[in-house]
Amino acid sequence: MLRSLRRRGVATVDELARELGVSRRTVLRDIGALREEGFVLHTEPGRGGGVQLDPQSVQTTARLSVAEVFALLISVAAMRAAGNLPFSDLADTGLARIEKALPRDKVRDLRRFLDCLHVGQLSPLQDLSDRGDIDPALLPAFESAFLQRHCLRLSYRDARGQQSDRLVEPQALLILPPLWYLVAWDPSREGFRHFRMDRISRPEPVQDTPFRRRHVPFAENICPYGALHRREKTPAPAAAGQSAAE
């Protein structure tokens, strides 16, 4: 419809319905939907009237993917865990509005994604001198791995600088600001492993490799994302859990 209105300038509802092969009711519904997205549409009733798109009109409602909304949520969670979110109520309100604008199936995916997220506080003894950037390809890879239960193939550099290729079963994401971890079951080592995200490269979900979800034995001072608001903040350092960190 947008292309047609930009091309024609002005069109009646009947003309739009014929061109698009839909009913008048569908055209009227779509006009309302476009207005909700921020497009300015002028309508004139009667003979000689019609629908006109303001040539300077642009979309103002953002269409965010599940991964993009998840990125916003975990960023806010990290700031809150670090005690560095002075406007948390406003941030929560804005994020709630964004979530409300998502289609129902996307909301379901987002909540499944958030169920895998845990937050805690990093030990003050942790060495951060070698902290690097996180590969931007990680989040899209995580979306597929966590939602579709696909194993993840990745290259990992451990604390000694040794590089290895792994095929793992992603189970959780852990934020210990300023470090972020992928918690995964490593079949080759028959146990959970914590992979620092800034040491992961070349992440690739592997199709047709389903796995079962496992209970991750986190330490008591690690909380699920959903309980973050209710968590009592304590200065005690957090262990990364009972699985091995690499």
C-alpha positions, 0 to 999 in steps of 0.5 A: 500500500505504501508503494502504491500511495507513493507512486499514485499520490492519491488513491481511493479506498476502492482503487487500493482494494482493487490494486492490492486484491483485498477488501475495503475493510482490509484497506481501512484496517491497514490504513489504521495500522500505518497510522499507528506506526507513525505514517501520516495519511490524509483522507478526504471523503466523497467524490474526488477524495481519497487517501494521500500519504504525506511525502515527508512521512516516515515510520516512527514505531521501531520494529525490533527483533527478539534478539534486539529486545533481548540485547536491551534487556540484558544491558539493563540487567547488567547495569542494575547488577552493577548498581549503575542504573539510576533511572531503573523504573523509567528503563523498565517502563520503556522496555515493557512498552517495547515488549508489549509492541511485539507480536505474541509469538515473539513475546513467547520467544523473548520470555524463553530467552530470558528464562536462560539468563542469570545475573550475579556479582563478580569477585573483586579478585577477578583479573580483568586485564585481558578483557576484550570485545564480544563478537557481535555474531554471538547474540544471533547465534545464541538466539538460534541455539537457545530457542531452537535447541541447536548445539553451538560450534565455537572457537575458544581461547582459554585463560592460558591463551590456548585455542580450541574448537568446541561443540557445546549445548548452550544452557544459560547466559550469565552476567557478572558485570563486566564479564559475560559468560555462556554456560554450556554442557560440554559433551567431550568433557562431560560437564558444565563449562563457563565460556567467557564471551569475549574469548569466543569467536566464530560461533555457529549454531549446528542444525539437527543437533537437538539436546535436552535442557539441563539444570545448571547448579549456580551458586546461591548468590546467582539469581535468574533474571526474573528475580533480579528486582527482588534480589537483595543486593549484597557485597559478597563476591559471586562464584561462577557456579559449580562448573568449571570456568575456562 
